[in-house]
């Protein structure tokens, strides 16, 4: 578990200037609480954005698979035998039932995708805002 504060460590082995050597300076300092809090929030938002982006990709991939299935099943004759998974069992199903279920699932995923994209955009804007605030805090000497 990381400590509640962040540390900035600057270290170098030895800086050589011509024939003389200057020993490295190691500096450990505690960041102001405001910077720590902003950074913690930044990390949480960044992690949430990553998770939401992965969810969006998964939904898009699933939608692509469903669209491909609908296209393939649409080319089949009406009397073809189709089977679908029901738990651990394959069950015979009519072509129209399978198409109906796939279309329903596609609609659900499209709605979910719309919501996930909106959430992703919101998190992206929040991350940009926090990044700007951190830069201004650190740049104005708020970090040291």
N, C-alpha and C positions, 0 to 999 in steps of 0.2 A: 504494500500500500504506500503510495507516494506521500511525502510530507504535505502539510497544508499550505506551505509557501513554496515559491519558486526560487531557485538560486541561479545566478548567472556566474559561470566559472570561466575565467579567462586564464589560460595557462600556455606556456611555451617552454621548451626545454632550455635552450640557451640561444640568445641572439648573438651572432658573431659580427662584429664590426672590425674589419681589418684584423689586427693581431690581438685586440682586446675582446673580452667576452663580458656580457652583461647577464647576470642571472635572471631567470624568468620571474615574473611577478604573477602570483596567483591571487585572484580577487574573488571573494565570495560575498555577495551582498543580498540582502533581502529586498524584494520588490515591494512597493507600496501596496496596501490592501486593495485599493481601487484597481490597480493594474492586475493584481492576482485574480480578483473577482471577474474582471473583463476577460482575462485569458481563460479562466475556467469556463465561463459561459461560451466563449468562442469555441473551445474544444468540444463542448456538449453539442453545440449547433452544428459544427463540422461533422461530428459522428452521426448525428441525426440525419444530416443531408446525405451522407454516404449510404446509410441504411435505406432512406427513401429512394435514392437513385438506383440502388440495387433492386428494390421492390419494383420500380418502374420498368427496369430492364426485364425482370422476370415476367411481368404482366405483358409487356410487348412481345416477348418470345412466345408466351402461351397463346396470345391472340394470333400470332403468325401461324402457329401449329393448327389452331382451330380453323382459320381461314383456308389453310391448305387441305384439311380434312373435309371441310364443306365443299370445296372445289372437287376433290376426288370422289366423294360420295355422290355429288350432283351428277357426275358422269356415269354412275352405275345405273343399271336397269332397276325398275321398280320391284322386281321379284327376287332381287339378290338377297342372300342370307347375311345378315350382319349380327355381330355379337358385341355386347358392351360389358364392362366390368361393373359388378354390383358387389362391393366388398371384395371378397376373395373368389368370387364365382363369375364366370362368363355366362351371360344370359342372352338368348336370342332376342333381337329387337327388330322392329320394322324400320325400313329406310327413313320413312317420314318422322318416326319417333326420334331416331338418332339425330336427324337434321334439326328437328325442333329443339331438342336438348342442347345441341351445339350452338344454335342461334341464341338461345336463352343465356347460355354461359358466356357467349361472346358479348351480349348486351351488358351483362353484369360486369365483365372485365373492362369494357369500354367506359362504363361509369366510374369504376374504381380507378382506371388510368387517368381520367380527367381530374379526379380528386387528388391523386398522387402527384400529378404534374403541378397542380396549384400549390400543394404543400411544398413540393421541391422548389418552386419559384420563390415562395415566401421564405424558406430557409436560406436560399441563395442570397436574397436581398439582406436578410438578417446577418448573414456571415460577412457580407461586404461592409455593412454598417459597423459591425463589431471590429472588423479588421481596420477600418479607417479610424475608429476611436482609439484602438490600441496604438496605431502608428502615431497619432497625434499626442497621446499620453507619453509614449516613449520618446518621441521626437522633441517634446517640450521639456524634457528633463524629468518627467513624472516617474521614470524608472530609476532614478539615481540621483 
